[in-house]
Amino acid sequence: MHEILSPAEWEALRLSLEVALCSALFSLPWALLIAWVLSRGRFPGRSVLDAFVHLPLVLPPVAVGYVLLLLFGNRGPLGGWLHAHFGVQLAFTTAGAALATAVMSFPLMVRSIRISLESIDRGFEEAAQTLGAGPLDRFCTITLPLMLPGVIAGAVTAFAAGLGEFGAVITFAANVPGETRTIPLALYTAIQSPTGDAQALRLAILSFALGLLGLMLAEVLARGVRRKLGR
Amino acid sequence: MLKVAVLKRLGSFTLRAQFEAPTPGVVALFGRSGSGKTTTVNILAGLLAPDAGRVELNGSVLEDTATGMRIAAERRCIGYVFQEPRLFPHLSVLGNLQYGQKRAAPAAQPIELERVVALLGLKPLLRRRPHQLSGGERQRASLGRALLSQPRLLLLDEPLASLDVARREEVLPYLELLRDSLSIPMVYVSHQLDEVLRLATYVVLLEGGRVAGQGTVNEISLLPPLRSLVGPDAVGAVVDGQVTRFDGTQRMAELQVGRGKLHVSVREVTAGTRVRVHLLARDIILGLQEPKGLSVRNALQGTIVELLDDDHETVLVKVDIGAATIVLARITRSAAVELALRPGMSIWVLVKAVSTRGHAFRLSGASGDS
């Protein structure tokens, strides 16, 4: 089994999974909050927030990575503060790679959650209200279970997309073996090397398989939940 | 007493609803679609805030814009059965029933789950999901869910409108049962006259966002605005009578109506039961003398109260038949002139027995037969 991939490739796979998982888990509560605010909130500047959240979809990933570097780099305003108070360094670390991935896949997650939130008939929440459920109670017992298919689909899609994030990661977290060299970065490195053709092919196939698996998993999970809801 | 006086603007529509209805009992909000019925119940439930006004139930204020007092919908203890059942799709029927029960304020005499399940025939449905139920079953489950939240008031917004005729007949008896066996005041929204006649104890007639009339079913059935709502053929007094005798072989009941007796063909009833009959104005004949040698069996003596314009050929005559009961007769203008009918005149009211068939509904189990 171990002969299929070299130790460096196993390392890249492990890192990719770790970075994607951390980024998806970290984004989830924020994505829920933003999706809620965007779909239910009525406040000035809502369309600005909407555009801002979706910006990573249209910006060059390198630009996003660069902005993160400016903000969270060791001399950046936020990075410096985190380092001084918590001793946390994000630039050039696995955590930094996860942050860059989270920012890039955030719009995907928000979109999916928001669509499922907007498809919920508000009548169910009204019914819950007349049955004595307050706002938080309604959200936890009615809204969240009903939007679960979209939440799961969003989280898994963001995870699958996170496995392949390249531009923002390499710009913000650099290409450090064992620390930030995920599959796409390892693939890039292999292509750059004159003897890396076979390795590049293996990593490309691996990316392909992971992506496919992730998308299928998202669909299967969402379908399972939908069936439980009887839709 | 349910006291409502609210103002609400929604786009170009303005609701100005003001009524006071006795509790317990079934208050019917009756009117066309778009007359403001649903807006009114949403305000009662607290789902919609009025622009101005006051809502009071049995002496406690639910909403008063003058003092800024407002109880949130989730703390009003008002059950709401919506037009579509709105059962939570991710919960079983039992889970739905328990949702409101768990959150209910402690009641002195709580309505128990077992009682509701038995009352509404929900036992075989408890483990099922809402999408596995028929339309009628869903609406029954939704009724049960609202009841178990231990409501002080139950709002029913056209609960039968999404059902076909057969399903409607399946759910209606349950509503009658609830009215007769629980003392929860209800507000019943409908645009179907037959539902209102069967269920209501008090009627509020809404037209274009305003209250066009209110009163007991008998009072409301005499109001001119009803004509445009139900059509000229359905105009007629609705009166409640008490069964004095029931002939099982002919399925004929003798009813005490006003000071007289009425013979009505009905299904099984027992003496003492109150029965509601719709006496269509077109099926009533007026006579100056006591009728003899006619095939019509129902003759009541009364006094003319007033003559109302109906259309250019006919007039409606209001006749007091005693015991605060008034009936309506439609006769031609020429007949009214010929008989020289005028208020205060003594008159005989002839009702064709057949005309009451199909309009006789059991009102309440005074003799405990429900």
Interface residues (C-beta under 8 A of the other chain):
Chain A: D121 G123 F124 E126 A127 A128 Q129 T130 L131 G132 A133 G134 D137 T141 I142 P145 L146 K228 L229 G230 R231
Chain B: A45 G46 L47 A72 A73 E74 R75 R76 C77 I78 G79 Y80 F82 E84 R86 F88 P89 H90 Y99 G100 R103 A104 A105 R129 P130 H131 Q132 R145 A146 S149
